[in-house]
Amino acid sequence: MQNKHLGLELKKHIQRVPNIDFVLDNTLDEMYRLNNLFYEFLP
């Protein structure tokens, strides 16, 4: 639904509206998980 709304807003400014995909980035969560794991093994 947000893609459609964004597309309608962008249509006023550009000719062809690209298809935009939003993905969940869990890189920060993984970094914290690994950081905690290392702290368990390293004093």
C-alpha positions in Angstrom: 0.0 0.0 0.0 2.8 2.4 0.8 4.5 1.7 -2.6 1.3 2.7 -4.4 1.0 6.0 -2.4 4.7 6.7 -2.9 4.3 6.0 -6.6 1.4 8.4 -6.9 3.4 11.1 -5.2 6.4 10.5 -7.4 4.3 10.4 -10.6 3.9 14.2 -10.3 7.6 14.6 -10.7 8.9 11.8 -12.9 7.7 10.1 -16.1 8.2 6.4 -15.2 7.7 5.2 -11.6 10.2 2.5 -10.7 9.1 -0.5 -8.6 10.5 0.0 -5.1 11.0 -2.9 -2.8 11.4 -2.4 0.9 13.3 -5.1 2.8 14.0 -5.6 6.5 17.6 -5.2 7.3 18.6 -7.1 10.4 22.3 -6.5 10.1 22.4 -4.4 13.3 20.6 -7.0 15.3 23.0 -9.7 14.1 26.0 -7.4 15.1 24.7 -7.1 18.6 24.0 -10.8 18.8 27.6 -11.6 17.7 29.0 -8.9 20.0 27.3 -10.5 23.0 28.4 -13.9 22.0 32.1 -12.8 21.8 31.8 -11.1 25.2 30.7 -14.4 26.7 33.9 -16.1 25.5 36.4 -13.3 25.8 36.9 -11.6 29.2 
